[in-house]
Amino acid sequence: MMDLSGFRPFSLEPLAGRITPGIYASEQLIHACQVKHLGFIDGRPPSAGVRALADWLVRHVDFIAKPQPGSSPLSSGTAIERVLAGDILPEESFAVSLAEMTDGAVLPDMFGLPASSDQDPSATGNPPPTAVAGEKASEQEAGNPPHPLSASAPSLSSGSALSNELPPMGGLGSALPPGRLFHPIADSRYPEGFVLTGCGISLNLDESTATAMREALAKGIEHLRAVRAPVRRAAA
């Protein structure tokens, strides 16, 4: 028989009685979940994702009290409580659904980052610079020469590049998990853009940046296919 106990709706009411004087802030919600699922209050600081999720839930009491569809992460009350308690990490699909529900206030990669005590729990980064801010930054940096990597970063069209000419490699390039790897998420803080998240990264993109990235990816894929074509013909 399938255990459906974890699929009860999330609610603050049964948690409020576990601490005094109740739940009025994100820290109290985290402590209530820890008392319920761990049996004690963990003294370690929560991750940025846990802090942001708890803050969002406390600020949306009226929303979470309404009936939710079965596909909503709020229908998995036990899972949310255990995530808040630090007992488990959310699976990527569940983390993506949390990001969509919170309009980007809680992103998947935040669950692997420490929360800053002097930072607003709902903050996940600085917004893109405005036009005025961009102009001021350009004026301030006018006298500084560009970084060598940004000035002479090799492209696929320039032929093979020496390894010391390339910027440091990121976390990608290793074995990838099955299923969909990247997810676009609407972020209410950035109405002119969206968040692309997956494989441990999150990028805030506007239309022009996303278009430029798509063109670069298309060139990269074209390059890989051109390199593989002679090998396949030789093997045949």
Buried (B, 14 or more C-beta within 10 A) or exposed (E): EEEEEEEEBBBBEEBBEBBEEEBEEBBBBBBBBBBBBEEEEBEEBBBBBBBBBBBBBBBBEEEBBEEBEEEBBBBBBBBBBBBBBBBBBBEBEBBBBBBBBBBBBBBBBBBEBEBEEEEEBBBBEEEBEEEEEEEEEEEEEEEEEEEEEEEEEEEBEEEEEEEEEEEEEEEEEEEEEEEEEEBBBEBEBBEEBBBBBBBEBBBBBEEEBBEEEEEEEEEEEEEEEEEEEEEEEEEE
